[in-house]
């Protein structure tokens, strides 16, 4: 989890650096920044109208370019970034969807139960034509959707009883706005009573009703009284402008942040004395002033602070977030972090997606479960001070220059989702490359075969359903799913397939290994003195090690032989190959040679190099070959000894038991005295 969090933070850092790189390219090619002011005089009449439409100001009665330009200047300074966003939004020909209500419950659920938004509904009476035609309605939907106003159509033929109860006997337009200034309050429905059904007239009606909810100040005395008043609102935003009514985006935000932020419009059109505005720090017109308990903040002076709905919405959300905003943010971050598993996981493609689905389900479940107590704690009255201090910390941090850059990058990448997804995918491919390289350097085997992984997954799954539990061994938590698929097909040859437990092969590397040696044996080619010294040192170290283990084993043996009833039990479990294979050493047999020595010299194996709990044998029952001097041996918990290659191939084939006594190779056995050789048996 911490690795995924690190990669996610690294990805955000890459996005931040990439945004600065794009700004540098634009500055190099055009010589302008996104925060650079634009002179409205240099803009065409079409671009000026586009800016007014994005800000929500009507221009139907202004036929000349000069009047339109003055209206743009009165509504706020224009930056290059806002102009670029407005032109791009105007060029986008995507149609905005509108809701078709199916009946009373659908209408109540979406409209009357939505307390912090505006709805515009076209009601079509029975056997009547709509008030607004299809073409004008599509233009209306596209125009109001810029300001977060949702639209819908209610056909009374689907629920005539509800239309009669509401009094909708003719086709009309209905607007739903919150009735009170409290959050999640009641809503009221207002019917359009105008005679003209053009888009501009309907839009003026909407903006007039939305602006009526904003507190308006017309004189200095009222401003002074309101400025010094302390009420329930900790955060207030003032618009000082020479306009008849605030822009539509300002009115839409006042409804969206109902109960959290108070919006106040100061109309300075007919003011004679503006000295008090100078006293409170307002020098330019228009000005967007944010007043908090920490001080005054002038909106529009930093990166990304445009005079638009999206820019101001992200700014106010960062200062006064809702619990739902924090939940959505945590949900996005958790899912971005979970998707990192698609690139961190190595192996088959199907394995990656299986792990990804598992991670997504786990992380989202934990997120929802962790949010439940948080919501409960927020309802406690004792946490009001904690809530206030948290908001104060947010206001301090989100009014910095770094926070303005982050908000500007958020708006940039949200308007270019293809760039965001492509950079995320590229970052994931880099993670996959370095993770694969790291595992190869650590000699971690990674299997990329889908069929092999699916077969091993099926083996792992069926082992929990049909196989007996392999106990008496502490296996690792992670199962070895990357085994050879031939092993699964090979197991089908056994009629008792479902009686064979699937056991990880990790225990094999913990089995004891050593080299078989005979006393007094020398090779034909003499080794150099340095090699002999090195070999003698290693032999002495092995001898000391196994001598200490032998002494410990003899101590245990003395306890076993001194206990009544235990000696006979251990003798009964003696090695069955002791009488068959282990009675004479190949070093003692005549007519045979091992390596570079002759058995005529009557030499014995060096038993001191053997582990104390291993039975003395000189032949491997797997390959039926004698142990040669210097060969690598491996012992099992039961005490039987084999060639290392032979027993590893035996165990890797799924036969996790001793070839001689069938004792499980993964299960520890109580140590007992080994069977002595025939020439060592006392008379």
N, C-alpha and C positions, 0 to 999 in steps of 0.2 A: 504493500500500500504506500509506503513512504517512497519507494522507487517511482511509482506512478505519479505521486504528488510532485516529486522533483522534476520529472519529465514534463508535467503540465506547467509548472512554473517556468521551466526553460522555454517552453513553447510560447508563453505569454511574453517573455523577454524578447524572443525572436520577432514576434508580431510588433512589439514596440519599436525595435530597431528598424524593422522593415518599413514601418510608417514614416519614420524619420528619413529613411533613404528615399522614399517616394517624394517627400517634401523637398529634399535636396535636388532631385531630378527636375521637378517642376520649377523650382527656383532657377536652376541652371538653364533650362530651356526658355522660360518666359520671363524670368526676373521678378516674379511675384510670389507671395505667400498666401496661404488660405486666410490669414487674419488681416491681410492688407485691405484697406477701405477702397470702395469703388465710388467713383464720381457718377451720380445718376445722370448728369448732363451728357456723358459720353455713351449712354445706353440707348438702344432703339426703343421705339414706342411698344413693340411687342414684348421685349424683355422687361420693361417697366410694368406692363400689365401682368406679366407672369409673377413678378415679385409681389404685387398687390394681391393676387389670387392666393399665393402661398401664405401671406400674412393675414388674409381674411378681411380685406378692405374693399368696399365697393367703389367702382369707378364708372358706373353707367352714365352718370351726369357730367362726366369730364371728357369732352371730346378732344381737347387739345393736349399735346404732349407736355406742355409746361405745367398744367394743372396736375397731371398724373405724376410728374417728377416731384412736385411740391408735396403731394400726398405721401410719396415714398420717403421723402426726407422727414416729414412730420412723424412717421411711424417708427423711425429708428435708423441707425447707421447700417449701411449695406457693406458686407464683406465679400471677398472673392469666393470663400467657401460656401456662403449662403446662395450666391448667384449660381455657382456650379450645381448645387443640389437642386435648386428650383428649376433650372433648365433641364436637368436630367429627369426630374419627376414629370415635367411637362412633355418630354419626348417619349416617355414610357407609355406605350399604348395598351397596357394591360387593363382588362376590364375588371372592375371591382364587383364582387358578388353581393347580392342582396337577398335577404331572407324571405322566404314564402311561408307565412304562418298557416298551420293546418287547423287551428281551432283555438278555443278559449284557453286551454291549459298551456298550449305552446306559447301563446301571446303573453300570458301571465308570467310564465317561467323566464322568458327572455326580456320582456319590457318592464313590467310592473315590479319584478323582483330585482331588477338591476338599479342600484341606488346611486351609482357614481358615474353615469354616462347619459348621453343624449341619444334618443331614437327619433327617426323621421319615418312615419308609416303612411303609406298610401292605402286608403280604404276604398275598396271597389264594392259598391252596393249591388244588390241583386238586379240582374238584367239592366245594368247601367255600364256605361263606358268609364274608364278611369279619368280622373280630373286632369292629370298630367300625362301627355302622350308618351309613347315608348322612347322616342328619341330624346325628348326633353328630360324624361325621368333618368335615363342613363347618364346624361350630362349632370343632372342634379346629384346623382349618387356619387359620381367621380369627384364633384366639387366639394361636397360635405365630408367625404371620407378622408380628406386631407387633415381634417381637424378632429378625427376620432369619433365622428358622428356616424352611428350605425343606421342602416336603412332596412326597410322591409315592406312587404305587400300583404294585406289581409283581404282576402276575397270572402265576402259575406255569404257566398253560396256554399262555402265549406262549413259555416256555423251561423245560420241566419238568426237563431235564437239569441246568441250573444250580441249580434249587431242591433237587434231590436231593443235589447236591454240597455245597451249603450246609447241608443238614439241615433245610430248611424243609418239614416234612411236614404242618404244620397252619397255619392262619391266625394271624398274629401281627403285632406292631409292632416295627420295627427302628429304632434311633437310631444315627446315624453322628456321632462326635466325634473330633477329633484325639487321637492317642495320646500324643504328647510335647508339651513346651512350646516346641519349636523351630518356626520358621516353615517351612511346607511339609513338615511331617513326615508320618508314617504316620497312618492313621485306623483306628479300631476300631469294630466293629459290636456294639451291645448290644441284647439282646432283652428285651421287656417281659414280666415274670414275674408281674405282679399279677393278682388275680382280678377286681377291679372295673374296668370299662371306661368309667367316667364320665370326662368331660372334665377335671374338677378333679384326679382321681387320676392320670391320665396326665400332666397338666401338672406335678404335684408330682414325679413320677418323672423327667421331663425336667430340671426345674430342679435337682433334687438331684444328678444326674450332671454337669450343667454347673457347678454350684458346687463340686464335688469337685476341679476343676482349679485353683481359686483358692487361693492360700496363705492359711491362716487363723491368726490369732494370738489366744491366749486369756489371756495374762498379760503383765504389764509387763516382766518380764525378757526374754521372747521379743521383745517390741516393741523394747526397747532394743538387743538384739543385731541385729535385722533393720534397724533404723534406721541404725545405724552401719556396716553391712556394705556393702562395695563389690564389685559383681559386673559381669556383662556388660550389665545393664540400666542405661541412663542415665536413663530416665524411669520413675517408679513412681507409681501412684495408690493411695492408701489410703482405705478406707471405715471410719470409726469410727462404729459404730452398735450399738444395743441390740436386735439381731435374732438369730434362730436361724441364718439363712443369708442371704447377700446377695440383693438383688432379681434377678429374671431378666434385666433389661436389663444389669446389671453383669456377670453371668456370660456373657451373649452377647457383650458387648464384649471380655471377656477372651479369648474364642476368636477373635474377629475380628482382634484386635491381637496374636496369638501371635507371639512373637519380637521384637516392637517395644517393647511396654510391659508391665510386670509389674503385675498387679492383686493387691492384698493386702486381705483383709478382717480388720478388728480387732473382735472380739466383746467388748464391754465390759460385757456383761450381769451378770457376777458379780465385777466388779473391786471391791476394797476401797480400794486405793491408786491414785489417778489423778493423782498429782503429776507423774509423768514426762510425761504428755500435756500438762500445762500448760507444762512446760519446753520442749517442742518446738513449742508454739504452737497446740495444739488446746484450745479452750475450750468449744465447743458440740457437742452431740450431736443428730443425726448430722452428720458433717463429711466432705466429699470433699476430700482433700488431694493435690495433685500435687507430687511432689518431683522436681526436676531439678538438674543440676549448677549451675545459676544461682541456685537458691533454692527457696522454697516458695510455691505458689500455691493459694489457697482457691477451689475451684470453687463457683459458685452465687451470687456477689456482684455479677455484672455482667449487662448486658443479654443476653438469650437463653440464659443458662446455666441451663437447666431440668434437673430430675431426670427425664430421659427418654432413650430410646435415640438418637433423632435428634439432640438437642441435644449430648449428650456425644460422639457419634460425630463430628460436624462439628468439635467442639472438639479432639478427639484427632487427627483427620486433619490439622488445620492445624499441630499441634505436631510430629507424627512421621509425615509422609506416606510413602507407598510410591512407587516409580517409576511404578507403574500409575496412581496417583492424579494424579501430575503429567502423565502422558501424556493422561489423560482430560480434565484441565483445559485443557491446551494444545489438544486437539482441539476442545473446545467453543468456546474463544476464537477459534480460527482459522476455524471455520465461521460463527460470528457475524460475524466481520469480513468473510468472503467474501460473506455474504448482503447486506452493505451495497452490493455492486455492483448489486443489483436496483434500488436507488433512485438511485444515483449515475449510472448509465448513462442517457442520454437518447435518445429516439427511439422506434422501434416497440416494441410489447410483445414480439413474438417476438425482437427483437434483445436486449431486456433478459434474457430467459431463456437465450438462447444464450450471452451473455456470462457470466451467472451460472453455468451449467453448466461453462463453460470455467474460470472462476475457482475453483469448488469443486474440480474435478479437479486444477488446478495447485497450489492451496494444500495440499490433503491429500497429494498426492504429495510435495511439498517437505517437509511435516511429517514424514512417515514416513521419508523419506530422511535428514533431519537427525537423527532420533532414533536411527538405527542406529549412528553413531559415538559418540553419547552413551552408549548402553548398553554399547558396547565399552570406553569410558574408565572407566565405573563399576566394571568388573571388575578394573581394575588396582589392585594393593596400594598403589601410591604415592599414590593419591588418598584414602586413608582420612582423613587430616587435613583435606583439603578438604571431604570429606563431613561430618565432625564440625563444622567451622566453619559450614557451610551450615545444618545443623540447629540450631546454637546461634543463628544469626541468625533463623531461623524462630521459635524459641521466644521470643526477645526481642520480635519484632514481633507475634506472635499472642497475646500475653498483655496487650496494651494495650486501652484502652477502644474505640479506633477499630476494632480487629479484632473485638471482641465485637459492635459494631454491624453490621459486615459479615456476620458469621456469622448474626446474628438476621435480617438482610434476606435472606440466602440461604435460610434455612428458611422465611421468610414467602413469598417468591416461588416457591419450589419446591412449596409446598403450594397455591399459587394459580397454576397454569400459564397459565390464561386471561388473568389480569392481566399476566403477564410477556410473553406473545405480543402482546397488544393494545398495550402500551406500546412494544414493539419495532416493531410495524407503524406506530404513530403517529409514532414517531421517524423511521422511514424515509420517511414521507410528507412530513414537514417538510424532510428532506434533499432529497427530490425537488423540492419547491417552490422552495427557495432555489437549488438547482443550476440549475433551469430559468430562474429569474429572472436568475441570474448570466450564463448563456449568452446570454440575450436582450439584456442590457446590453452584452455584448461582440460583439453582432451575429453570434453563431455560429448557423448554420442547423441546426435540429433537425427531422428528418423523422419524423413519427409514423405513417406509412402502412406497414402490415405488408406489403402486396403489393409496394409499391415497394422496401422493404428486402429482401424475399426475392428479387425479380428482380435487384437489384444484387448481392446475395450470390451468386446463381447466376452472374452475369457474372464476379464476382471469382473464383469457384471454377473455372469453365471456362477462365478465362484462364491458369491454371496447368496445365491438362490439355491444351488444344488449341492455344493461341495461341503464337506465337513470342515469345521473351523480348525485351522492348523495352530494349535496352542503351544505352550511351553517355549515360545520363542518371541522375543521382542522385535517385531518387524518395524521398519520405518513407516511413517504415515503415508508417504507417497508411494504408489504402486508402480512397478516397472512395466509400463504399457508399451515400451518400444522393443519388445522381444521379436525374435524371428517368426514370421507367420508359418514357416514350415513346421514349427513345433506344434502349432495348433492342429495342422493336418495330420501330423504324426500321432497325435494323441487320439485321433479318431479310430486308429487301428486297435485300440484297447476296448474290449467290450464293457469294461467297468469305468468308462470315461468319467461318469459323474461321481465316482467314488475317489478320484484322485484330486487331492487338494492342490490348488494353484499357490505355489510358495515362491516368494521372491528369492532370487539367487544371490542376494547381497552377502549372505552368510559365508559363501565359498571363499571370499577373500580373507576371511578371518580364521580359516582352518590352518593348522600348523604345517609348515613346509621346511624341509631340510635336504641336505645332500647325503647320499649313501657313500660310505667310505669303508675301506678295509685296512686292517693294521699292517704296516710295513710295506705298502704298495707304492711303487714309483713308476713313472711313465718312461717310455723308451727315450723320448727327447727330453733332455734335461732343461729345466727352466733356468732363467737367469737368477742371480742372487737376489736382486730386488724383488722379483716376482715370488721367489721362495719365501722371503721375509714377510711379504704381504700376506701370502697364503697361510704361513705359520701363525701370523698374528690373528688372522680371521678365524683359523681353526681353534686357536687357544681361547679366543673370545667365545666361540660357539660351545667349546668344551666347558668353559666356566659357567656359561649360562645354563646349559642343560644339566650340568652337574648339580647346580643349586636346585633346579627343578626336580632332579632325581632324588636329592636328599629330602625335599619337601614331600615328594611322593612316597618315599620309604617311611617317613614319619606317619603319613596317613595309613600306609599299609600295616604298620605295627599296631595302630589302633584297631584296624579292621580285623587282624588276626587275633588280637587279644580279646575281641568281643566274641562271645559264644554264639554260634549259629551263623555267623557272617562268613566264615571261611568256606563252608560248604556251598553257600549261596554263590560266592564269587567264583569258586572252582567250577560250578555248574555252568556259568556263563563264560567260561574260558573260550579262547579263540578256536573255532572249528578248523581253521587252517593250520593250527600249530602241529597237529599230528600228521597233516597231509602235505603241507608245503614248507613248514617252518622247522623241521627237525634237524636238518643239516644245512650248513652254509655252502654256497657255491664256491667259496674260497677254500673249502675243505674237500670238495669233490675232485676226484682225479679224472683226467682225460678231458677237462674243460678249461677254457681260458676266458678271462674277463678283461677287456681292455688290453693292457700291455703287460699283464703279469700271468703267471701260470699257477694253477692250483696245486701243483706239486710241492709248492713251498708251504702248504698246509697253513694258510693264513685265515684269521677270523675277521668278521665285520666289527667295526668300531661302534659298539653299542652306546658308548658315552656320548656320542653326538645325537642320539635319538631323544626325543621328549620322553619324560618319565612315564606318561600315561599311555604310550604307544606299545602295542604288542610286537615282539621281535619276529619278523618275517623276512624272507629273502626272495620272494617271488610275488609278482603282481597277478592276482586272479582274474583281472579284466583282460589283459593281453597274453597271459600265461607265459610271460618272459621273466627271466631272473633279473634282479637288480644288478646293474653294472656299477663299477666304481665311478663316482662323480655324478650319477643321475639324480634328478630332482624328485623327491618323494613328497607325498601329502597324506596326512592321517585324518581319520574321521573320529567323531566323539566316542564311538564304540571301541576304538583302539586299533582297528585294522588299517594297514598301510598299503598304498598303491603308488604307481607312477602318477606324477602330478597331471600330465596330459590325459592319461586314461581316465582318472576319476573325475576330472573337470568335464570331459565330454560326457561321461556317464550321468553326472548330476545335471548338466545343462540340458540334457535330453528329456528332463522331466521326471527322472527316476531319483527322487530325493530319499534314498535309503542306501544302506551298505550292501554291496554286491554279495557279501558273505553271510552276514547275520540278519540282514533286512532291518537293522535298527535305523530309525530316521536320522538322516545326516544333519538335520537342523536342530535336533533335540539333544540336550546334554545328558550324559550317562553317568551314573554314580561310579566313581573310580574304584577299581578292584585290582588284585594282584594279577599280573600277566602270566600266561602259560610259559614256563621255562623251556629252553631247548632240551632235546633228548640227552645230549651229552652233559647238560648242566643239572639234570634231575638227580637229586641225592639218592644214594642207594639205601 
